Amino acid sequence: MSDRSASYHISSAVIVTMPHMRERVVAELAEMPNVEIYAHEAGKIVVVIEGTSTGMLGESLSRIAVLEGVVAANMVFEHVETQGEIGHDRRTDAA
């Protein structure tokens, strides 16, 4: 029996890099577990981080923040779903 109270966390973050280091940082991010690159341009990278807790997201963001070439790594948004909500085509926006 699955734990219906288990939660799944999804966060977006903006990573600012030194412009000449952007491609190197993109390559390192691509190798990180639970991190997906959404877009990158002009020294800025938008990523999605997934995990089972806010702490897990924070650990990933902390690892990103200390990569060589990263100037700033800021979480923008976090969404949490419990096991019972996942897969129920429910809108979470205000529309």
Secondary structure by P-SEA (a helix, b strand, c coil): cccccbbbbbbbbbbbccccaaaaaaaaaaaccccccccccccbbbbbbbcccaaaaaaaaaaaaaccccccccccbbbbbcccccccccccccc
